[in-house]
Amino acid sequence: MIDYRLASSSWGNEEIDAINSVIKKGMYSMGDCVKEFESDFSRFFGCKYSVMVSSGSTANLIMIASLFYKKENPLKRGDTVIVPAVSWSTSYYPLYQYGLKIKFVDIDLETLNYDLKNLISAVTPDVKAILAVNLLGNNNDFSVISKIAHDNNIYLLEDNCESMGSSFNGKFSGTYGLMGTFSCFFSHHISTMEGGVVVTDDEELYHILLCLRAHGWTRNLPKFNHVTGEKSDDPFEESFKFVLPGYNVRPLEMSGAIGIEQLKKLPEFITARKENANFFVQLFRNHPHFIIQKEIGESSWFGFSFIIKESSNLRRKDVVRILSENGVEVRPIVTGNFAKNEVVKWFDYEIHGELSNADLLDSNGFFVGNHQFDIKDKISQLFELLNKIG
């Protein structure tokens, strides 16, 4: 048995001590540790503002919601947003929940991100935003996508939940768009139990995000802000004053405390993941049966994907069974072609052109994990096992 797991804990004694420090204080709801983590996060990724929330999914939710409350050029129900056909479910759900029309665009079989030719042709006058999803640690080509958004005066947003620490032309993914989202779930690059972050350089959106995160009230806004203008100096008056239809997607104070320690370790985590990836690519490059992910910029290598080539005689069902029987945890490549999921019957959506690459990924794709420590021995065993199958 190989015992090749999908994910592993990235915690040490520092994270346990951080939890205990919060317990000693006796205040578990969002507080000073969350603020410190947000400040550290902004400094690390080179953005002005970071808003920590309860998950990457809720980060996506308030990112989309915030655009409806901008004073100038807000999103409106019925506006069209371009999305890749392969992503996680909660990349799409906020778009449906806010009445936006979803336009699915095919992906590239090598990068697993947007097929750029299809993306360019999908831009029509009704399109108000592009959601770029950086899949499995890999950047989109922002030299192209940023220009598309700029030239067409449309919002560029990033779902970077699987790609913390990846970069393109020296700039971190998640910071190319007007806003970007990150996840701190157990299997991701850092883990705060549950947790997520929205980043932006736009002060108005930052204030809207703060308001939406906590009930839509004014309590967490600065005295002078872009939502209400100027707050009263009376804390009693401002304590239960509601101005936007918000949520409670606040993180726990423990999650903030853990995040402070995890962020310190992120560079070494990414280095280990890249070293594993270099070894993986050396083994599987030009494999007769599999397409592996092509790195754009510097990937942070969330995991290792395989798409069985159409010319191969392998069947995914057999490959998955044999891997599982030999102790290799294996999953579909995110959701496969999301447009095939039954849930889209609730969406207002269209499919731009063909989704042939997403379809092939859907039927022939799978991925295995990467870790924040050396797993070259596991990768070698995986290589030997897959060669025996082939």
C-alpha positions in Angstrom: 0.0 0.0 0.0 1.3 3.4 -1.0 -0.6 5.5 1.6 -0.7 8.5 -0.7 -3.2 10.9 0.9 -5.0 13.8 -0.6 -4.0 16.2 2.2 -2.3 16.4 5.5 -2.2 18.7 8.5 0.1 21.7 8.3 -0.1 22.5 12.0 2.6 22.4 14.6 2.9 23.4 18.2 2.7 27.1 17.2 -1.0 26.7 16.0 -1.9 24.8 19.2 -0.4 27.6 21.3 -2.3 30.2 19.2 -5.6 28.4 20.0 -4.7 28.2 23.7 -3.9 31.9 23.7 -7.4 32.7 22.5 -9.0 30.3 25.1 -7.1 32.1 27.9 -8.6 35.4 26.8 -12.1 33.9 26.8 -13.2 35.9 23.8 -13.8 33.6 20.7 -15.6 35.9 18.2 -13.7 38.0 15.7 -11.2 40.3 17.4 -7.6 41.5 17.5 -6.1 38.2 16.1 -8.3 38.5 13.0 -7.2 42.1 12.5 -3.6 41.1 12.9 -3.9 38.2 10.4 -5.6 40.6 7.9 -2.8 43.1 8.2 -0.2 40.3 7.8 -2.1 38.9 4.8 -2.2 42.3 3.1 1.5 42.9 3.7 2.4 39.4 2.4 0.4 39.6 -0.8 1.0 43.2 -1.5 -2.6 44.5 -1.4 -4.1 47.3 0.5 -7.0 45.6 2.2 -7.8 42.0 3.4 -11.1 40.9 4.9 -11.1 37.5 6.7 -14.3 35.5 6.5 -15.6 32.1 7.5 -14.6 30.2 4.3 -13.5 30.6 0.7 -17.1 30.1 -0.3 -18.3 33.0 1.8 -15.4 35.1 0.4 -16.8 34.5 -3.0 -20.3 35.4 -1.8 -19.4 38.8 -0.4 -17.1 39.5 -3.3 -20.0 39.2 -5.7 -22.4 40.9 -3.4 -20.2 43.9 -2.8 -20.3 44.9 -6.5 -24.1 45.5 -6.3 -23.6 48.3 -3.7 -20.9 50.3 -5.5 -22.0 53.9 -6.0 -20.7 53.9 -9.6 -21.2 51.2 -12.2 -22.7 48.6 -9.8 -23.6 45.1 -11.1 -27.3 44.6 -11.7 -29.5 41.5 -11.9 -29.4 40.2 -15.4 -25.8 41.3 -16.1 -23.6 38.6 -17.6 -20.5 37.1 -16.0 -18.1 34.9 -17.8 -17.0 31.8 -15.9 -14.8 28.8 -16.7 -16.6 25.5 -17.2 -14.4 23.9 -14.6 -14.4 25.2 -11.0 -15.8 24.7 -7.6 -19.5 24.9 -7.0 -19.4 28.1 -4.8 -17.6 29.9 -7.6 -20.9 29.9 -9.4 -23.6 29.9 -6.7 -23.3 33.6 -5.6 -23.8 34.6 -9.3 -27.0 32.6 -9.4 -28.1 34.0 -6.0 -27.7 37.6 -7.2 -29.6 37.1 -10.4 -26.6 37.3 -12.7 -26.5 35.4 -16.0 -23.7 32.9 -16.2 -21.8 32.3 -19.4 -19.7 29.1 -19.4 -16.5 29.1 -21.4 -14.3 26.1 -22.2 -10.9 25.5 -20.5 -7.5 24.6 -21.9 -6.7 20.9 -21.5 -3.1 21.7 -20.4 -3.4 24.7 -18.1 -7.0 23.7 -16.9 -7.8 27.4 -16.9 -9.5 29.5 -19.6 -9.1 28.6 -23.2 -8.1 32.2 -24.2 -9.5 32.1 -27.7 -12.9 31.1 -26.5 -12.7 33.7 -23.7 -11.9 36.5 -26.1 -14.8 35.5 -28.4 -17.2 35.2 -25.4 -16.9 38.9 -24.6 -20.1 40.7 -25.8 -21.7 44.0 -24.7 -23.8 42.4 -22.0 -20.8 41.0 -20.2 -20.0 43.0 -17.1 -17.4 40.8 -15.4 -15.0 37.9 -15.9 -14.4 35.5 -13.1 -10.9 34.0 -13.4 -10.5 30.8 -11.4 -6.9 29.8 -10.9 -7.2 26.0 -10.8 -5.2 23.6 -8.7 -2.5 26.2 -7.9 -2.1 27.4 -11.5 -2.4 31.0 -12.7 -4.4 32.2 -15.6 -2.5 34.1 -18.2 -3.2 37.6 -16.8 -1.2 39.3 -19.5 -4.1 38.4 -21.8 -7.0 38.4 -19.4 -6.2 41.7 -17.7 -6.1 43.3 -21.2 -9.4 41.8 -22.2 -11.0 43.3 -19.0 -9.4 46.7 -19.4 -10.2 47.0 -23.1 -13.8 46.1 -22.6 -14.3 48.1 -19.4 -15.5 45.0 -17.4 -14.6 43.8 -13.9 -11.9 41.2 -13.5 -12.5 39.1 -10.4 -10.4 36.1 -9.2 -11.3 33.0 -7.3 -7.9 32.1 -6.0 -9.0 29.6 -3.4 -6.9 26.8 -4.7 -3.9 28.8 -5.6 -2.6 30.8 -2.6 1.1 31.6 -3.2 1.1 31.3 -7.0 2.4 34.2 -9.0 2.5 35.5 -12.6 5.1 38.0 -13.7 6.2 38.6 -10.1 2.7 39.4 -8.9 0.6 37.1 -6.7 -2.5 35.5 -8.2 -5.6 36.8 -6.4 -4.3 40.4 -6.7 -4.7 40.9 -10.5 -8.4 41.5 -10.3 -10.5 44.2 -8.7 -11.0 41.6 -5.9 -9.6 38.2 -5.2 -10.6 35.4 -2.9 -8.6 32.8 -0.9 -9.4 29.7 1.1 -7.8 28.5 4.3 -9.6 25.1 4.4 -7.8 22.0 5.8 -6.6 20.7 2.4 -5.4 24.1 1.1 -2.1 25.9 1.2 -2.6 27.1 4.8 -5.3 26.0 7.2 -7.2 28.0 9.8 -9.7 25.2 10.5 -12.2 27.0 8.2 -11.6 30.4 6.8 -11.2 32.6 3.7 -10.1 36.0 2.7 -11.1 38.7 0.2 -8.4 41.1 -0.9 -8.8 44.4 -2.8 -7.0 47.8 -3.3 -10.4 49.6 -3.6 -11.3 51.4 -0.4 -15.0 51.6 -1.2 -15.3 47.9 -1.8 -13.3 47.3 1.4 -15.9 49.2 3.4 -18.7 47.4 1.7 -17.1 44.0 2.4 -16.7 45.0 6.1 -20.4 45.8 6.3 -21.6 42.7 4.4 -19.4 40.4 6.5 -21.2 41.3 9.7 -25.0 41.6 9.4 -24.9 44.7 7.1 -24.4 46.9 10.2 -22.2 50.0 10.6 -20.4 48.9 13.7 -17.2 47.7 12.0 -16.9 50.6 9.6 -14.4 53.4 10.2 -15.9 56.8 11.2 -15.5 58.2 7.7 -16.5 55.5 5.2 -17.8 55.0 1.7 -21.0 53.3 2.8 -22.6 55.9 5.2 -20.3 58.8 4.9 -19.7 59.7 8.5 -20.7 57.6 11.5 -22.1 59.0 14.7 -19.7 59.2 17.7 -22.3 57.5 19.8 -21.5 53.8 19.9 -24.9 53.0 21.2 -26.5 54.5 18.2 -24.2 52.7 15.8 -24.3 49.3 17.6 -27.4 48.0 15.8 -27.6 50.2 12.7 -28.2 48.2 9.5 -27.5 49.8 6.1 -26.8 46.8 3.7 -28.5 43.4 3.4 -25.5 41.5 4.8 -24.6 38.2 6.4 -22.8 36.8 9.4 -19.7 35.3 7.7 -17.3 36.4 10.3 -14.3 34.1 11.2 -13.6 32.9 14.7 -10.8 34.6 16.6 -9.1 31.2 16.8 -8.9 31.1 13.0 -7.2 34.5 13.0 -4.7 33.4 15.6 -3.9 30.2 13.6 -3.6 32.2 10.4 -0.9 34.4 11.9 1.2 31.3 12.5 0.4 29.6 9.2 1.2 32.6 7.1 4.7 32.6 8.6 5.2 29.1 7.2 3.6 29.6 3.8 6.9 30.3 2.0 8.4 27.0 3.1 5.2 25.2 2.3 5.2 26.6 -1.2 8.9 25.7 -1.7 8.2 22.1 -0.7 5.2 21.9 -3.0 7.2 23.2 -5.9 10.0 20.8 -5.3 7.5 17.9 -5.3 6.0 19.3 -8.5 9.4 19.5 -10.3 9.9 15.9 -9.5 6.4 15.0 -10.6 6.8 16.9 -14.0 10.1 15.2 -14.7 8.5 11.8 -14.3 5.2 12.4 -16.1 6.2 14.9 -18.8 5.3 13.4 -22.3 3.7 10.4 -20.7 2.0 8.2 -23.4 -1.3 8.0 -21.5 -1.7 11.2 -19.5 -1.9 15.0 -20.0 -0.5 16.8 -16.9 -1.1 20.4 -16.0 1.1 23.0 -17.7 2.4 25.6 -15.4 1.6 29.3 -16.2 3.9 31.7 -14.3 4.8 30.0 -11.0 2.2 27.6 -9.7 1.8 26.8 -6.1 0.8 23.3 -7.0 -2.4 22.5 -5.1 -2.3 18.9 -6.5 -1.3 16.9 -9.5 -3.9 16.4 -12.3 -4.1 13.7 -14.9 -6.3 13.6 -18.0 -6.3 10.3 -19.9 -5.5 11.0 -23.5 -8.1 10.1 -26.1 -5.5 7.9 -27.8 -5.0 5.8 -24.7 -6.7 2.5 -24.0 -7.0 3.2 -20.3 -10.4 3.7 -18.7 -10.7 6.2 -15.8 -12.9 3.8 -13.9 -10.2 1.1 -13.9 -7.4 3.6 -13.1 -9.3 5.1 -10.1 -10.1 1.6 -8.8 -6.5 0.4 -8.9 -5.2 3.6 -7.4 -7.8 3.4 -4.5 -7.0 -0.3 -3.9 -3.3 0.6 -3.6 -3.8 3.4 -1.0 -3.8 6.4 -3.3 -6.6 8.9 -2.6 -8.0 10.2 -5.8 -10.6 12.7 -6.8 -12.2 14.2 -9.9 -10.6 17.4 -11.2 -12.7 19.8 -9.1 -16.3 19.5 -10.4 -15.5 18.3 -13.9 -17.6 20.2 -16.4 -19.9 22.0 -14.0 -22.5 22.7 -16.7 -23.3 19.0 -16.6 -24.4 19.2 -13.0 -28.1 19.0 -12.3 -28.0 22.2 -10.2 -27.7 24.4 -13.3 -31.4 23.9 -14.0 -31.8 26.7 -11.4 -29.3 29.0 -13.2 -29.8 31.6 -15.9 -27.0 30.5 -18.1 -25.6 30.0 -21.5 -22.8 27.9 -22.9 -20.4 29.7 -25.2 -19.5 27.5 -28.2 -18.5 24.0 -27.3 -17.2 22.7 -23.9 -15.3 19.8 -25.5 -12.2 20.2 -23.3 -14.2 20.4 -20.2 -16.2 17.3 -21.3 -12.9 15.4 -21.8 -11.7 16.4 -18.4 -15.1 15.5 -17.0 -14.9 11.9 -18.3 -11.1 11.3 -18.3 -9.7 13.5 -15.5 -8.6 12.9 -11.9 -6.1 14.3 -9.5 -4.0 13.3 -6.5 -2.7 15.4 -3.7 0.4 17.5 -3.1 1.7 18.3 0.3 3.8 20.9 2.2 6.6 18.4 2.8 8.7 16.1 0.7 6.6 13.3 -1.0 8.9 12.3 -3.8 8.9 8.7 -2.6 5.1 8.7 -2.9 5.3 10.2 -6.4 7.8 7.6 -7.5 5.5 4.8 -6.3 2.6 6.4 -8.1 4.6 6.6 -11.3 5.5 2.9 -11.0 1.9 1.9 -10.3 0.5 3.9 -13.2 3.1 2.5 -15.6 2.0 -1.0 -14.6 -1.6 -0.2 -15.3 -0.6 1.2 -18.7 
